[in-house]
């Protein structure tokens, strides 16, 4: 067991986890700016990107590179500095360090070494998207980036489909259409989703609608910029079965010598889904 009193021991350094803007520079907090200026070092995921940010907000400090490819080797060096009394402010390219960004290993090492870890509140894309999504924020589940493989995504969406919580994930623009298509193959076409685009920036947009409507929208409008995808909670735990589950039900009836046509009709009726849509999914 361990109790961390964040501001008691001055002899040992502190690790500050400092969120930076996800687009709009005005979103840097006064405290974040002060800590970035006062720390002995700023550990940054990309020293060039962060150097530009620090320059823009008028902060000049020593930078150390700390990213996902060097974090294991770098962490002991940073721990040594912290133990010698140096304060380190850790930042990522944008938003909260640790959230789909490096930082976790260093936090773990600090905890192991009794070095205080001081988190600063601030911008993060998923929380920013969630509060404007219109979906209930309690409970929600944040998944970060999903697997890029369609087969793995579909297995994941099967589980997510049943979740009584708002689901949130990040997706790159060039993969968004494919991922939404995979989502559409599992979720009922009427399930509500939101794609939050370019948050806090000039082209900020919220594309809200059913899975089908949003897929159609992106067929007409190529996805550009950064995206957070949110899926509404499954409020009807009993009734909403995924397409593969409905197809399985049809197969079970067919195995009992019921014609495909009648089986599709029966399953569609019992589950309140469109007969034509189930027919299409069944024959895909
Ligand atoms: N640490 C960041 C945070 O706290 O949100 C996330 C970093 S992750 C490497 C980058 C992803 O976050 C992007 O690919 C995008 O999915 C999402 N993201 C970051 N900024 C965004 C923005 N302004 N609008 C929408 N999504 C954003």
Boltz pocket constraint, residues with backbone or C-beta under 6 A from the ligand:
constraints:
  - pocket:
      binder: B
      contacts: [[A, 22], [A, 23], [A, 92], [A, 94], [A, 95], [A, 96], [A, 97], [A, 98], [A, 99], [A, 100], [A, 101], [A, 123], [A, 124], [A, 125], [A, 126], [A, 169], [A, 170], [A, 171], [A, 172], [A, 196], [A, 197], [A, 198], [A, 199], [A, 200], [A, 201], [A, 226], [A, 227], [A, 228]]
      max_distance: 6.0
